[in-house]
Amino acid sequence: MANATCPRGNEQNSWDETHFGKMGSYYINRTFFFDVHPPLGKMLIGLAGYLSGYDGTFPFQKPGDRYEHHNYIGMRGFCAFLGSCLVPFSYLTVLELSKSLSAALLAASILIFDTGCITLSQYILLDPILMFFLMGAVLSMVKYNSCADRPFSAPWWFWLSLTGVNLAGAIGVKFVGLFVVLLVGLNTVYDLWELLGDLSLSLVTLGKHLMARVFCLILLPLALYTAQFAVHFAVLNKSGPGDGFFSSAFQSRLIGNNLHNVSVPEHLAYGSVITMKNLRMAGGYLHSHWHLYPEGVGARQQQVTAYLHKDLNNLWVIKKHDSNTADHLDPSHSVEFVRHGDVIRLEHKETSRNLHSHQHEAPMTRKHFQVTGYGINGTGDANDFWRIEVVGRKAGKRIKVLRSQIRLTHLATGCILGSSGKTLPKWGWEQVEVTCTPYVKETPNALWNVEDHINPKLPNISLDVLKPSFPEILLESHMVMIRGNSGLKPKENEVTSKPWHWPINYQGLRFSGVNETDYRVYLLGNPVVWWLNLVTIGLYLLMVTCAVVAMKRGVQLTAELKGITWDTLLKFCAGRLSCSVGRRVYTYGTLALMLLIVYRLFDLDPDLLPLFQYTCKQFSSPQECLSSPEFLDHIRKVMLVIDAAVTHLENLSSLEEYLVNLGKKHQAVGVKVDSFSAVGESLMFMLEKCLGTAFSPDVREAWTRLYGAVVKAMSHGWDARKEGK
């Protein structure tokens, strides 16, 4: 608990701080990086560090490293502040939903004493930021629902707009924020459906309601979400560790990247020297070298791989399949451009061997064909021929450097050149395997783009004109994030958990500390809180089941009891369980509700306490009265009166004599007719708390009329006693 208010408690770099703290440093240094999550959370961490004086120089290499003189408090303090906001958010949300101070305090207390929430909020993590926006969205949604009777008022617009802002924040931190988008979406659909059934609203008014929600809950979040990426790309304008995850065209916009401010010929021509980069995430360059495949690994020919770094062995010469390169380099010959659908050869510049494939199996990937370098000084055979195709282009169109996505189809076998992503053994210098797949799939593994392009016969243009537009880099970044998320797998020997472990708090997670001398932090939720949540969820499901079964068996539930309420469960136990246990559940449960009425009565009119005298006993406090056996017996009698009134709802006149005599008894002990107004208010208070939203204005009116009829009949007892009857 102490560490929740003092982010300096552990001065070691802990758990995922190595990732998110480092990313905050990247923002301060404006260095481009890649992450599988949207940028908002990391941007806020970087901003907090920058404003608090952190200079972005701590390396964040591994958990356990000490921060020493680096000012990390601002980043931790920011996350701790957002984590602490969850407590008032939960309090206000539950208070708005239940109108119960006790329920709201309980919800807030659960978060205050949950050790898991406290631990997560102390460190430089995305979790407290994500939870802040998630709970903020729910609170805003609940608040604008409460303004439904004042549509288009200032509070209604404020909470509706704030809901949209929080939705953008939740998605902008992690994609799991889409779950709160689903929640708000379902609430909105239900809200609009109810409005559609309100015949008092005109179609113009319905249209206004629809457009207000479209603007605040769709357009506003999308605009804010897009703005986050605009800021992200504007700030991270320097080359960094994330370059290789993106296309060559994307990299050309980064200062310090070898493609930045470079001039190359725009369209591909025969005789050009090129490099080709695979479009899979962290895809390498098409590469070859003098080394051969070892014995027993396909044909013993020159290795072709994908290499992640710039190298002279990445250079290839593009030729026509039936001509010599020298013809195209002859100044007297005109330039001939490569077009979509052409059959070409690729000659490795350093070794003069052609890109080649055949039906020998690839070294690592089964059922894929081996790709090799074959031939001498550019001469080979028909297995060196490839058809070059551009995704989404028509035959005869030119091929652009950087921008065109190329597919190379082997003419003899019909397979497609691609990178499997698998790392070759030491004989392959641990480079990435290149294969020819017979399974035609439109995946990044089988797509390439031309990056470097050298041809002295063509004019150079600046790559600035080929830089992608903002919508293009926005789309590309999302495609890379999606591929990155789908590729996340546990590392070898990494401790993992299963989904069923999470709700039962099966095991925790070590944040920092590897020996007895270290400051050790272990993430584990409070078992009491977590297991209590499971029990309450189970009880709710039980109540739902009981209500559904009861109605299926023909139990006639009144309108106020058709919701999933406490009294629904009690009535089912009394009516359907034959054993005495069921009847006791109903009796004691209803007794608890009656105690709520009387406790509220004493709260409204403390002067009524002396009227509750049993065997001349005086009570000094309401609590003492409520706990006495005599009072509990009195409550049972009150229950009988209410039950009799409800049972004879259609014929209250039959209870006239009974209620008049009851009025005489109350008048005899000093009760005044005026006191029944406080009793009626207490009854309505209990019904509102128990029935919740089911206690509609019509239900309140029905109970008010019933209670008024009972009081009117009892008041005749006062009149009769005065007349001496």
Disulfide bonds with the S-S distance in Angstrom:
Cys415-Cys436 1.92
